[in-house]
Amino acid sequence: MFSAMLFAIALVAMGQFALYYWRAVFTSVASLPISSRVLDAAQVDEMSMSGNDFMKLLSLHNLTPELKAGKSGLGLVRVYYEVIRRAESLFGGVSPMLANWAEKERLLCARFAAVQIERRLQANLIQAASIRSI
């Protein structure tokens, strides 16, 4: 009984650590600068960027090819965006503070997508340059 309880506590602690780690990586990537070419391609202004721009950036991300082996998809971020969007639609009218928090989180998702697009473009340019040099 004690070992089962200890195992459950360890699983919960590991899950909490994994969630906090993912959140830290997510916010650090989203805080990186976004290049003007990504903003121009998505027809988004950095100063007026909002959480609603995530879908534009997601479609642009789907159009950019992935040439390298590492995966830089937006699957988990897309799920997180949808959870936040639904929470905002359900509880945003009741709590303006929750609506404000949800918009900030959706903006982080949009910024994360823009940074991922920039990373893909940079990797593709490097790969194309290495192919040309052969």
N, CA, C and O atoms as CSV, one atom per row, in Angstrom:
chain,resi,resn,atom,element,x,y,z
A,1,MET,N,N,0.826,-1.191,0.000
A,1,MET,CA,C,0.000,0.000,0.000
A,1,MET,C,C,0.875,1.260,0.000
A,1,MET,O,O,0.647,2.192,-0.771
A,2,PHE,N,N,1.864,1.264,0.871
A,2,PHE,CA,C,2.736,2.422,0.968
A,2,PHE,C,C,3.510,2.628,-0.328
A,2,PHE,O,O,3.675,3.761,-0.780
A,3,SER,N,N,3.988,1.533,-0.931
A,3,SER,CA,C,4.762,1.653,-2.167
A,3,SER,C,C,3.888,2.170,-3.314
A,3,SER,O,O,4.367,2.924,-4.160
A,4,ALA,N,N,2.625,1.775,-3.349
A,4,ALA,CA,C,1.714,2.264,-4.380
A,4,ALA,C,C,1.465,3.762,-4.209
A,4,ALA,O,O,1.420,4.509,-5.188
A,5,MET,N,N,1.305,4.187,-2.975
A,5,MET,CA,C,1.084,5.602,-2.711
A,5,MET,C,C,2.338,6.413,-3.061
A,5,MET,O,O,2.235,7.494,-3.640
A,6,LEU,N,N,3.496,5.902,-2.718
A,6,LEU,CA,C,4.752,6.562,-3.041
A,6,LEU,C,C,4.944,6.654,-4.556
A,6,LEU,O,O,5.397,7.677,-5.070
A,7,PHE,N,N,4.598,5.586,-5.260
A,7,PHE,CA,C,4.684,5.575,-6.718
A,7,PHE,C,C,3.743,6.614,-7.329
A,7,PHE,O,O,4.126,7.314,-8.267
A,8,ALA,N,N,2.527,6.723,-6.813
A,8,ALA,CA,C,1.558,7.703,-7.310
A,8,ALA,C,C,2.057,9.127,-7.075
A,8,ALA,O,O,1.920,9.984,-7.947
A,9,ILE,N,N,2.627,9.379,-5.917
A,9,ILE,CA,C,3.161,10.707,-5.605
A,9,ILE,C,C,4.325,11.032,-6.551
A,9,ILE,O,O,4.447,12.161,-7.028
A,10,ALA,N,N,5.173,10.040,-6.815
A,10,ALA,CA,C,6.300,10.251,-7.725
A,10,ALA,C,C,5.809,10.551,-9.140
A,10,ALA,O,O,6.369,11.412,-9.818
A,11,LEU,N,N,4.771,9.852,-9.589
A,11,LEU,CA,C,4.215,10.111,-10.914
A,11,LEU,C,C,3.635,11.518,-11.013
A,11,LEU,O,O,3.841,12.207,-12.012
A,12,VAL,N,N,2.920,11.938,-9.993
A,12,VAL,CA,C,2.346,13.284,-9.981
A,12,VAL,C,C,3.463,14.332,-9.994
A,12,VAL,O,O,3.367,15.329,-10.710
A,13,ALA,N,N,4.510,14.114,-9.214
A,13,ALA,CA,C,5.627,15.053,-9.169
A,13,ALA,C,C,6.342,15.119,-10.519
A,13,ALA,O,O,6.718,16.203,-10.966
A,14,MET,N,N,6.530,13.985,-11.161
A,14,MET,CA,C,7.167,13.974,-12.476
A,14,MET,C,C,6.292,14.667,-13.513
A,14,MET,O,O,6.797,15.391,-14.370
A,15,GLY,N,N,4.992,14.449,-13.437
A,15,GLY,CA,C,4.070,15.117,-14.349
A,15,GLY,C,C,4.099,16.628,-14.160
A,15,GLY,O,O,4.093,17.384,-15.132
A,16,GLN,N,N,4.132,17.056,-12.918
A,16,GLN,CA,C,4.194,18.484,-12.622
A,16,GLN,C,C,5.508,19.080,-13.131
A,16,GLN,O,O,5.519,20.168,-13.705
A,17,PHE,N,N,6.602,18.370,-12.921
A,17,PHE,CA,C,7.897,18.840,-13.423
A,17,PHE,C,C,7.878,18.944,-14.944
A,17,PHE,O,O,8.357,19.930,-15.504
A,18,ALA,N,N,7.329,17.936,-15.615
A,18,ALA,CA,C,7.268,17.957,-17.081
A,18,ALA,C,C,6.432,19.135,-17.570
A,18,ALA,O,O,6.797,19.785,-18.550
A,19,LEU,N,N,5.327,19.417,-16.907
A,19,LEU,CA,C,4.481,20.538,-17.291
A,19,LEU,C,C,5.201,21.868,-17.094
A,19,LEU,O,O,5.140,22.738,-17.962
A,20,TYR,N,N,5.878,22.033,-15.968
A,20,TYR,CA,C,6.617,23.263,-15.714
A,20,TYR,C,C,7.779,23.429,-16.693
A,20,TYR,O,O,8.071,24.539,-17.137
A,21,TYR,N,N,8.434,22.328,-17.025
A,21,TYR,CA,C,9.533,22.392,-17.978
A,21,TYR,C,C,9.015,22.803,-19.356
A,21,TYR,O,O,9.599,23.674,-20.000
A,22,TRP,N,N,7.926,22.184,-19.812
A,22,TRP,CA,C,7.341,22.521,-21.106
A,22,TRP,C,C,6.952,23.992,-21.132
A,22,TRP,O,O,7.189,24.685,-22.122
A,23,ARG,N,N,6.359,24.463,-20.053
A,23,ARG,CA,C,5.920,25.863,-19.969
A,23,ARG,C,C,7.123,26.813,-20.044
A,23,ARG,O,O,7.052,27.852,-20.701
A,24,ALA,N,N,8.209,26.465,-19.385
A,24,ALA,CA,C,9.412,27.307,-19.422
A,24,ALA,C,C,10.003,27.363,-20.829
A,24,ALA,O,O,10.385,28.436,-21.295
A,25,VAL,N,N,10.079,26.234,-21.500
A,25,VAL,CA,C,10.601,26.201,-22.866
A,25,VAL,C,C,9.668,26.981,-23.793
A,25,VAL,O,O,10.123,27.745,-24.644
A,26,PHE,N,N,8.380,26.783,-23.622
A,26,PHE,CA,C,7.371,27.459,-24.437
A,26,PHE,C,C,7.496,28.981,-24.321
A,26,PHE,O,O,7.519,29.676,-25.337
A,27,THR,N,N,7.576,29.494,-23.112
A,27,THR,CA,C,7.654,30.946,-22.928
A,27,THR,C,C,9.011,31.502,-23.388
A,27,THR,O,O,9.080,32.616,-23.908
A,28,SER,N,N,10.081,30.732,-23.196
A,28,SER,CA,C,11.385,31.239,-23.639
A,28,SER,C,C,11.463,31.299,-25.164
A,28,SER,O,O,12.040,32.241,-25.708
A,29,VAL,N,N,10.903,30.331,-25.853
A,29,VAL,CA,C,10.891,30.372,-27.318
A,29,VAL,C,C,9.985,31.501,-27.801
A,29,VAL,O,O,10.331,32.213,-28.744
A,30,ALA,N,N,8.835,31.667,-27.167
A,30,ALA,CA,C,7.894,32.708,-27.586
A,30,ALA,C,C,8.446,34.109,-27.359
A,30,ALA,O,O,8.000,35.058,-28.004
A,31,SER,N,N,9.403,34.253,-26.459
A,31,SER,CA,C,9.959,35.579,-26.187
A,31,SER,C,C,11.085,35.962,-27.136
A,31,SER,O,O,11.583,37.086,-27.071
A,32,LEU,N,N,11.498,35.059,-28.012
A,32,LEU,CA,C,12.546,35.383,-28.984
A,32,LEU,C,C,12.032,36.387,-30.010
A,32,LEU,O,O,10.827,36.454,-30.256
A,33,PRO,N,N,12.923,37.165,-30.607
A,33,PRO,CA,C,12.473,38.141,-31.615
A,33,PRO,C,C,11.942,37.450,-32.868
A,33,PRO,O,O,12.397,36.370,-33.244
A,34,ILE,N,N,10.974,38.096,-33.498
A,34,ILE,CA,C,10.356,37.569,-34.717
A,34,ILE,C,C,10.854,38.420,-35.882
A,34,ILE,O,O,10.840,39.649,-35.812
A,35,SER,N,N,11.289,37.765,-36.940
A,35,SER,CA,C,11.833,38.516,-38.076
A,35,SER,C,C,10.715,39.201,-38.852
A,35,SER,O,O,9.558,38.782,-38.820
A,36,SER,N,N,11.091,40.245,-39.537
A,36,SER,CA,C,10.113,41.016,-40.306
A,36,SER,C,C,9.590,40.207,-41.500
A,36,SER,O,O,8.453,40.404,-41.927
A,37,ARG,N,N,10.404,39.312,-42.032
A,37,ARG,CA,C,9.919,38.537,-43.188
A,37,ARG,C,C,8.807,37.577,-42.794
A,37,ARG,O,O,7.905,37.327,-43.593
A,38,VAL,N,N,8.848,37.033,-41.584
A,38,VAL,CA,C,7.756,36.167,-41.121
A,38,VAL,C,C,6.508,37.010,-40.888
A,38,VAL,O,O,5.405,36.614,-41.265
A,39,LEU,N,N,6.684,38.163,-40.271
A,39,LEU,CA,C,5.539,39.043,-40.020
A,39,LEU,C,C,4.922,39.526,-41.323
A,39,LEU,O,O,3.699,39.611,-41.437
A,40,ASP,N,N,5.765,39.845,-42.314
A,40,ASP,CA,C,5.256,40.274,-43.617
A,40,ASP,C,C,4.530,39.137,-44.325
A,40,ASP,O,O,3.478,39.351,-44.927
A,41,ALA,N,N,5.081,37.940,-44.258
A,41,ALA,CA,C,4.454,36.798,-44.926
A,41,ALA,C,C,3.090,36.481,-44.314
A,41,ALA,O,O,2.163,36.083,-45.018
A,42,ALA,N,N,2.978,36.658,-43.007
A,42,ALA,CA,C,1.702,36.389,-42.334
A,42,ALA,C,C,0.793,37.608,-42.342
A,42,ALA,O,O,-0.354,37.525,-41.903
A,43,GLN,N,N,1.287,38.731,-42.832
A,43,GLN,CA,C,0.545,39.992,-42.845
A,43,GLN,C,C,0.092,40.374,-41.435
A,43,GLN,O,O,-1.074,40.673,-41.179
A,44,VAL,N,N,1.081,40.349,-40.534
A,44,VAL,CA,C,0.841,40.652,-39.128
A,44,VAL,C,C,1.837,41.724,-38.706
A,44,VAL,O,O,3.002,41.691,-39.102
A,45,ASP,N,N,1.377,42.665,-37.909
A,45,ASP,CA,C,2.250,43.679,-37.332
A,45,ASP,C,C,2.595,43.232,-35.913
A,45,ASP,O,O,1.716,42.832,-35.150
A,46,GLU,N,N,3.880,43.304,-35.567
A,46,GLU,CA,C,4.298,42.802,-34.251
A,46,GLU,C,C,3.630,43.561,-33.111
A,46,GLU,O,O,3.300,42.969,-32.083
A,47,MET,N,N,3.431,44.849,-33.278
A,47,MET,CA,C,2.821,45.640,-32.208
A,47,MET,C,C,1.333,45.342,-32.029
A,47,MET,O,O,0.802,45.444,-30.923
A,48,SER,N,N,0.673,44.976,-33.111
A,48,SER,CA,C,-0.763,44.691,-33.011
A,48,SER,C,C,-1.063,43.193,-33.038
A,48,SER,O,O,-2.215,42.790,-33.194
A,49,MET,N,N,-0.031,42.376,-32.886
A,49,MET,CA,C,-0.226,40.927,-32.894
A,49,MET,C,C,-1.113,40.516,-31.717
A,49,MET,O,O,-0.973,41.022,-30.604
A,50,SER,N,N,-2.022,39.591,-31.993
A,50,SER,CA,C,-2.917,39.108,-30.939
A,50,SER,C,C,-3.017,37.592,-31.019
A,50,SER,O,O,-2.439,36.962,-31.905
A,51,GLY,N,N,-3.748,37.026,-30.095
A,51,GLY,CA,C,-3.940,35.584,-30.081
A,51,GLY,C,C,-4.690,35.079,-31.295
A,51,GLY,O,O,-4.553,33.915,-31.673
A,52,ASN,N,N,-5.487,35.950,-31.914
A,52,ASN,CA,C,-6.238,35.541,-33.098
A,52,ASN,C,C,-5.337,35.299,-34.302
A,52,ASN,O,O,-5.756,34.651,-35.261
A,53,ASP,N,N,-4.119,35.802,-34.271
A,53,ASP,CA,C,-3.184,35.604,-35.379
A,53,ASP,C,C,-2.570,34.208,-35.390
A,53,ASP,O,O,-1.869,33.848,-36.336
A,54,PHE,N,N,-2.825,33.424,-34.353
A,54,PHE,CA,C,-2.248,32.078,-34.291
A,54,PHE,C,C,-2.683,31.236,-35.480
A,54,PHE,O,O,-1.871,30.500,-36.041
A,55,MET,N,N,-3.938,31.327,-35.872
A,55,MET,CA,C,-4.420,30.496,-36.973
A,55,MET,C,C,-3.750,30.883,-38.296
A,55,MET,O,O,-3.454,30.010,-39.113
A,56,LYS,N,N,-3.508,32.178,-38.515
A,56,LYS,CA,C,-2.765,32.620,-39.711
A,56,LYS,C,C,-1.360,32.037,-39.703
A,56,LYS,O,O,-0.880,31.509,-40.706
A,57,LEU,N,N,-0.720,32.146,-38.557
A,57,LEU,CA,C,0.653,31.657,-38.442
A,57,LEU,C,C,0.709,30.137,-38.538
A,57,LEU,O,O,1.672,29.584,-39.069
A,58,LEU,N,N,-0.305,29.469,-38.035
A,58,LEU,CA,C,-0.368,28.013,-38.141
A,58,LEU,C,C,-0.476,27.585,-39.598
A,58,LEU,O,O,0.191,26.640,-40.019
A,59,SER,N,N,-1.310,28.271,-40.369
A,59,SER,CA,C,-1.427,27.915,-41.782
A,59,SER,C,C,-0.127,28.221,-42.531
A,59,SER,O,O,0.257,27.475,-43.432
A,60,LEU,N,N,0.545,29.304,-42.168
A,60,LEU,CA,C,1.845,29.608,-42.772
A,60,LEU,C,C,2.885,28.557,-42.375
A,60,LEU,O,O,3.720,28.168,-43.192
A,61,HIS,N,N,2.835,28.108,-41.143
A,61,HIS,CA,C,3.749,27.056,-40.685
A,61,HIS,C,C,3.521,25.770,-41.467
A,61,HIS,O,O,4.476,25.070,-41.806
A,62,ASN,N,N,2.277,25.460,-41.751
A,62,ASN,CA,C,1.972,24.253,-42.521
A,62,ASN,C,C,2.454,24.355,-43.962
A,62,ASN,O,O,2.680,23.336,-44.614
A,63,LEU,N,N,2.615,25.590,-44.468
A,63,LEU,CA,C,3.101,25.777,-45.831
A,63,LEU,C,C,4.618,25.703,-45.937
A,63,LEU,O,O,5.150,25.428,-47.012
A,64,THR,N,N,5.314,25.942,-44.842
A,64,THR,CA,C,6.776,25.902,-44.881
A,64,THR,C,C,7.242,24.460,-44.763
A,64,THR,O,O,6.856,23.760,-43.826
A,65,PRO,N,N,8.060,24.010,-45.692
A,65,PRO,CA,C,8.513,22.611,-45.638
A,65,PRO,C,C,9.544,22.385,-44.539
A,65,PRO,O,O,10.282,23.292,-44.156
A,66,GLU,N,N,9.574,21.182,-44.054
A,66,GLU,CA,C,10.552,20.765,-43.045
A,66,GLU,C,C,11.597,19.915,-43.745
A,66,GLU,O,O,11.329,18.768,-44.105
A,67,LEU,N,N,12.782,20.466,-43.939
A,67,LEU,CA,C,13.833,19.741,-44.659
A,67,LEU,C,C,14.754,18.958,-43.742
A,67,LEU,O,O,15.351,17.969,-44.166
A,68,LYS,N,N,14.876,19.379,-42.507
A,68,LYS,CA,C,15.788,18.663,-41.612
A,68,LYS,C,C,15.030,17.572,-40.864
A,68,LYS,O,O,13.799,17.539,-40.854
A,69,ALA,N,N,15.790,16.687,-40.244
A,69,ALA,CA,C,15.188,15.525,-39.594
A,69,ALA,C,C,14.466,15.868,-38.294
A,69,ALA,O,O,13.488,15.204,-37.949
A,70,GLY,N,N,14.919,16.883,-37.566
A,70,GLY,CA,C,14.296,17.242,-36.291
A,70,GLY,C,C,12.883,17.750,-36.482
A,70,GLY,O,O,12.598,18.464,-37.444
A,71,LYS,N,N,11.999,17.384,-35.572
A,71,LYS,CA,C,10.597,17.782,-35.685
A,71,LYS,C,C,10.375,19.080,-34.929
A,71,LYS,O,O,10.730,19.189,-33.755
A,72,SER,N,N,9.796,20.051,-35.589
A,72,SER,CA,C,9.477,21.319,-34.930
A,72,SER,C,C,8.015,21.661,-35.172
A,72,SER,O,O,7.676,22.784,-35.548
A,73,GLY,N,N,7.159,20.675,-34.951
A,73,GLY,CA,C,5.743,20.877,-35.182
A,73,GLY,C,C,5.089,21.696,-34.087
A,73,GLY,O,O,5.707,22.040,-33.080
A,74,LEU,N,N,3.842,21.991,-34.310
A,74,LEU,CA,C,3.085,22.792,-33.370
A,74,LEU,C,C,1.936,22.008,-32.759
A,74,LEU,O,O,0.956,22.606,-32.313
A,75,GLY,N,N,2.031,20.688,-32.726
A,75,GLY,CA,C,0.931,19.859,-32.244
A,75,GLY,C,C,0.508,20.165,-30.824
A,75,GLY,O,O,-0.674,20.398,-30.569
A,76,LEU,N,N,1.443,20.170,-29.898
A,76,LEU,CA,C,1.112,20.417,-28.498
A,76,LEU,C,C,0.676,21.857,-28.276
A,76,LEU,O,O,-0.203,22.124,-27.456
A,77,VAL,N,N,1.282,22.777,-28.995
A,77,VAL,CA,C,0.898,24.187,-28.877
A,77,VAL,C,C,-0.509,24.396,-29.431
A,77,VAL,O,O,-1.284,25.181,-28.885
A,78,ARG,N,N,-0.835,23.699,-30.503
A,78,ARG,CA,C,-2.183,23.785,-31.071
A,78,ARG,C,C,-3.223,23.294,-30.070
A,78,ARG,O,O,-4.275,23.914,-29.911
A,79,VAL,N,N,-2.935,22.197,-29.403
A,79,VAL,CA,C,-3.850,21.680,-28.378
A,79,VAL,C,C,-3.993,22.681,-27.237
A,79,VAL,O,O,-5.100,22.950,-26.772
A,80,TYR,N,N,-2.863,23.231,-26.789
A,80,TYR,CA,C,-2.882,24.225,-25.718
A,80,TYR,C,C,-3.698,25.452,-26.125
A,80,TYR,O,O,-4.477,25.980,-25.331
A,81,TYR,N,N,-3.514,25.899,-27.367
A,81,TYR,CA,C,-4.266,27.048,-27.875
A,81,TYR,C,C,-5.767,26.761,-27.842
A,81,TYR,O,O,-6.554,27.604,-27.412
A,82,GLU,N,N,-6.157,25.585,-28.290
A,82,GLU,CA,C,-7.583,25.235,-28.312
A,82,GLU,C,C,-8.163,25.155,-26.908
A,82,GLU,O,O,-9.287,25.601,-26.676
A,83,VAL,N,N,-7.409,24.592,-25.970
A,83,VAL,CA,C,-7.887,24.522,-24.575
A,83,VAL,C,C,-8.081,25.924,-24.017
A,83,VAL,O,O,-9.099,26.207,-23.386
A,84,ILE,N,N,-7.114,26.798,-24.244
A,84,ILE,CA,C,-7.204,28.177,-23.746
A,84,ILE,C,C,-8.360,28.909,-24.433
A,84,ILE,O,O,-9.100,29.645,-23.781
A,85,ARG,N,N,-8.516,28.714,-25.728
A,85,ARG,CA,C,-9.589,29.388,-26.469
A,85,ARG,C,C,-10.960,28.957,-25.961
A,85,ARG,O,O,-11.858,29.784,-25.801
A,86,ARG,N,N,-11.114,27.674,-25.711
A,86,ARG,CA,C,-12.410,27.182,-25.199
A,86,ARG,C,C,-12.664,27.639,-23.769
A,86,ARG,O,O,-13.796,27.957,-23.404
A,87,ALA,N,N,-11.617,27.669,-22.969
A,87,ALA,CA,C,-11.781,28.179,-21.598
A,87,ALA,C,C,-12.185,29.643,-21.628
A,87,ALA,O,O,-13.014,30.082,-20.831
A,88,GLU,N,N,-11.603,30.394,-22.544
A,88,GLU,CA,C,-11.959,31.811,-22.665
A,88,GLU,C,C,-13.404,31.971,-23.123
A,88,GLU,O,O,-14.123,32.836,-22.624
A,89,SER,N,N,-13.828,31.144,-24.064
A,89,SER,CA,C,-15.202,31.277,-24.543
A,89,SER,C,C,-16.209,30.847,-23.477
A,89,SER,O,O,-17.314,31.387,-23.420
A,90,LEU,N,N,-15.840,29.880,-22.634
A,90,LEU,CA,C,-16.760,29.437,-21.580
A,90,LEU,C,C,-16.796,30.380,-20.388
A,90,LEU,O,O,-17.871,30.710,-19.887
A,91,PHE,N,N,-15.618,30.816,-19.929
A,91,PHE,CA,C,-15.540,31.559,-18.673
A,91,PHE,C,C,-15.102,33.011,-18.835
A,91,PHE,O,O,-15.067,33.754,-17.855
A,92,GLY,N,N,-14.768,33.425,-20.048
A,92,GLY,CA,C,-14.282,34.784,-20.268
A,92,GLY,C,C,-15.315,35.845,-19.955
A,92,GLY,O,O,-14.968,36.923,-19.473
A,93,GLY,N,N,-16.582,35.558,-20.220
A,93,GLY,CA,C,-17.637,36.517,-19.926
A,93,GLY,C,C,-17.877,36.680,-18.437
A,93,GLY,O,O,-18.320,37.737,-17.989
A,94,VAL,N,N,-17.592,35.654,-17.677
A,94,VAL,CA,C,-17.798,35.685,-16.227
A,94,VAL,C,C,-16.659,36.409,-15.533
A,94,VAL,O,O,-16.874,37.174,-14.592
A,95,SER,N,N,-15.448,36.161,-16.005
A,95,SER,CA,C,-14.272,36.722,-15.349
A,95,SER,C,C,-13.404,37.482,-16.359
A,95,SER,O,O,-12.753,36.863,-17.201
A,96,PRO,N,N,-13.390,38.799,-16.283
A,96,PRO,CA,C,-12.520,39.563,-17.190
A,96,PRO,C,C,-11.040,39.248,-16.970
A,96,PRO,O,O,-10.243,39.325,-17.905
A,97,MET,N,N,-10.676,38.899,-15.759
A,97,MET,CA,C,-9.279,38.547,-15.479
A,97,MET,C,C,-8.888,37.275,-16.236
A,97,MET,O,O,-7.786,37.183,-16.776
A,98,LEU,N,N,-9.795,36.299,-16.271
A,98,LEU,CA,C,-9.531,35.066,-17.010
A,98,LEU,C,C,-9.450,35.357,-18.509
A,98,LEU,O,O,-8.605,34.788,-19.200
A,99,ALA,N,N,-10.309,36.225,-19.015
A,99,ALA,CA,C,-10.273,36.582,-20.433
A,99,ALA,C,C,-8.953,37.264,-20.778
A,99,ALA,O,O,-8.385,37.004,-21.839
A,100,ASN,N,N,-8.466,38.119,-19.908
A,100,ASN,CA,C,-7.195,38.804,-20.122
A,100,ASN,C,C,-6.034,37.803,-20.111
A,100,ASN,O,O,-5.147,37.876,-20.962
A,101,TRP,N,N,-6.035,36.877,-19.160
A,101,TRP,CA,C,-4.996,35.844,-19.085
A,101,TRP,C,C,-5.024,34.968,-20.332
A,101,TRP,O,O,-3.976,34.643,-20.889
A,102,ALA,N,N,-6.226,34.583,-20.772
A,102,ALA,CA,C,-6.350,33.712,-21.940
A,102,ALA,C,C,-5.819,34.408,-23.194
A,102,ALA,O,O,-5.174,33.774,-24.029
A,103,GLU,N,N,-6.086,35.703,-23.327
A,103,GLU,CA,C,-5.568,36.429,-24.494
A,103,GLU,C,C,-4.042,36.475,-24.468
A,103,GLU,O,O,-3.399,36.346,-25.510
A,104,LYS,N,N,-3.464,36.658,-23.285
A,104,LYS,CA,C,-1.994,36.654,-23.183
A,104,LYS,C,C,-1.426,35.289,-23.557
A,104,LYS,O,O,-0.392,35.204,-24.219
A,105,GLU,N,N,-2.092,34.235,-23.140
A,105,GLU,CA,C,-1.622,32.884,-23.466
A,105,GLU,C,C,-1.760,32.610,-24.957
A,105,GLU,O,O,-0.874,32.000,-25.556
A,106,ARG,N,N,-2.848,33.048,-25.560
A,106,ARG,CA,C,-3.030,32.855,-27.001
A,106,ARG,C,C,-2.001,33.668,-27.782
A,106,ARG,O,O,-1.537,33.230,-28.835
A,107,LEU,N,N,-1.640,34.848,-27.276
A,107,LEU,CA,C,-0.581,35.642,-27.906
A,107,LEU,C,C,0.762,34.911,-27.824
A,107,LEU,O,O,1.543,34.938,-28.775
A,108,LEU,N,N,1.030,34.259,-26.693
A,108,LEU,CA,C,2.252,33.456,-26.583
A,108,LEU,C,C,2.261,32.335,-27.624
A,108,LEU,O,O,3.299,32.038,-28.215
A,109,CYS,N,N,1.107,31.722,-27.841
A,109,CYS,CA,C,1.014,30.666,-28.857
A,109,CYS,C,C,1.319,31.226,-30.244
A,109,CYS,O,O,2.022,30.592,-31.030
A,110,ALA,N,N,0.791,32.410,-30.543
A,110,ALA,CA,C,1.040,33.033,-31.846
A,110,ALA,C,C,2.520,33.371,-32.001
A,110,ALA,O,O,3.100,33.133,-33.060
A,111,ARG,N,N,3.132,33.919,-30.965
A,111,ARG,CA,C,4.555,34.255,-31.030
A,111,ARG,C,C,5.394,32.977,-31.182
A,111,ARG,O,O,6.368,32.969,-31.935
A,112,PHE,N,N,5.030,31.906,-30.479
A,112,PHE,CA,C,5.746,30.642,-30.589
A,112,PHE,C,C,5.692,30.137,-32.030
A,112,PHE,O,O,6.703,29.689,-32.572
A,113,ALA,N,N,4.514,30.208,-32.647
A,113,ALA,CA,C,4.364,29.753,-34.031
A,113,ALA,C,C,5.234,30.589,-34.968
A,113,ALA,O,O,5.866,30.048,-35.876
A,114,ALA,N,N,5.271,31.904,-34.752
A,114,ALA,CA,C,6.085,32.769,-35.608
A,114,ALA,C,C,7.569,32.432,-35.469
A,114,ALA,O,O,8.296,32.408,-36.462
A,115,VAL,N,N,8.014,32.177,-34.257
A,115,VAL,CA,C,9.423,31.817,-34.051
A,115,VAL,C,C,9.727,30.471,-34.707
A,115,VAL,O,O,10.799,30.294,-35.286
A,116,GLN,N,N,8.805,29.531,-34.624
A,116,GLN,CA,C,9.023,28.231,-35.260
A,116,GLN,C,C,9.104,28.364,-36.780
A,116,GLN,O,O,9.888,27.666,-37.424
A,117,ILE,N,N,8.297,29.257,-37.353
A,117,ILE,CA,C,8.374,29.492,-38.799
A,117,ILE,C,C,9.750,30.045,-39.156
A,117,ILE,O,O,10.375,29.602,-40.119
A,118,GLU,N,N,10.213,31.012,-38.376
A,118,GLU,CA,C,11.540,31.594,-38.618
A,118,GLU,C,C,12.634,30.534,-38.517
A,118,GLU,O,O,13.558,30.511,-39.330
A,119,ARG,N,N,12.528,29.666,-37.528
A,119,ARG,CA,C,13.532,28.599,-37.381
A,119,ARG,C,C,13.513,27.665,-38.579
A,119,ARG,O,O,14.566,27.250,-39.063
A,120,ARG,N,N,12.317,27.333,-39.059
A,120,ARG,CA,C,12.215,26.466,-40.231
A,120,ARG,C,C,12.836,27.126,-41.447
A,120,ARG,O,O,13.586,26.494,-42.192
A,121,LEU,N,N,12.522,28.395,-41.645
A,121,LEU,CA,C,13.082,29.098,-42.803
A,121,LEU,C,C,14.600,29.168,-42.728
A,121,LEU,O,O,15.279,28.965,-43.734
A,122,GLN,N,N,15.137,29.452,-41.550
A,122,GLN,CA,C,16.597,29.511,-41.385
A,122,GLN,C,C,17.227,28.149,-41.685
A,122,GLN,O,O,18.235,28.067,-42.387
A,123,ALA,N,N,16.634,27.090,-41.153
A,123,ALA,CA,C,17.175,25.748,-41.394
A,123,ALA,C,C,17.114,25.393,-42.875
A,123,ALA,O,O,18.034,24.773,-43.408
A,124,ASN,N,N,16.033,25.784,-43.537
A,124,ASN,CA,C,15.908,25.500,-44.962
A,124,ASN,C,C,16.927,26.279,-45.782
A,124,ASN,O,O,17.476,25.748,-46.747
A,125,LEU,N,N,17.189,27.538,-45.412
A,125,LEU,CA,C,18.192,28.326,-46.115
A,125,LEU,C,C,19.588,27.740,-45.934
A,125,LEU,O,O,20.374,27.701,-46.881
A,126,ILE,N,N,19.895,27.291,-44.741
A,126,ILE,CA,C,21.197,26.666,-44.483
A,126,ILE,C,C,21.334,25.377,-45.275
A,126,ILE,O,O,22.388,25.100,-45.847
A,127,GLN,N,N,20.267,24.592,-45.308
A,127,GLN,CA,C,20.303,23.335,-46.061
A,127,GLN,C,C,20.457,23.600,-47.557
A,127,GLN,O,O,21.225,22.919,-48.237
A,128,ALA,N,N,19.729,24.585,-48.063
A,128,ALA,CA,C,19.851,24.917,-49.484
A,128,ALA,C,C,21.254,25.412,-49.817
A,128,ALA,O,O,21.788,25.072,-50.872
A,129,ALA,N,N,21.855,26.199,-48.949
A,129,ALA,CA,C,23.224,26.674,-49.187
A,129,ALA,C,C,24.211,25.518,-49.183
A,129,ALA,O,O,25.149,25.504,-49.980
A,130,SER,N,N,24.015,24.557,-48.303
A,130,SER,CA,C,24.935,23.410,-48.276
A,130,SER,C,C,24.764,22.530,-49.498
A,130,SER,O,O,25.732,21.930,-49.966
A,131,ILE,N,N,23.556,22.443,-50.020
A,131,ILE,CA,C,23.337,21.653,-51.241
A,131,ILE,C,C,23.993,22.350,-52.430
A,131,ILE,O,O,24.582,21.693,-53.289
A,132,ARG,N,N,23.892,23.680,-52.481
A,132,ARG,CA,C,24.503,24.438,-53.586
A,132,ARG,C,C,26.021,24.350,-53.563
A,132,ARG,O,O,26.667,24.432,-54.608
A,133,SER,N,N,26.586,24.183,-52.382
A,133,SER,CA,C,28.054,24.158,-52.280
A,133,SER,C,C,28.649,22.804,-52.672
A,133,SER,O,O,29.866,22.665,-52.795
A,134,ILE,N,N,27.810,21.844,-52.859
A,134,ILE,CA,C,28.309,20.506,-53.238
A,134,ILE,C,C,28.681,20.444,-54.678
A,134,ILE,O,O,29.117,19.397,-55.158
